């Protein structure tokens, strides 16, 4: 599965990269926020992972679908420690 991450920071990359290869995931990380202007970066992805500041409105979702993206995951602004 190919997953494109938007609005990423170095700690996001570190959190996900170590689990990707072992599970068959291929990641692309972009510092850019997801908007209608940046949605093309998701071309070729099966899924996108967005942050709370990204734009996930109807035009963006429609374009993601046209690009072949079939799922949208949202990263929380703050993770609680267990």
Buried (B, 14 or more C-beta within 10 A) or exposed (E): EBBBBBBBEEEBEEEBEEEEEEEEBEBBBBEEBBBEEBBEBBEEBBBBBBBEEBBBEEEBBEBBEEBEBEEBEEBEEEEEEE
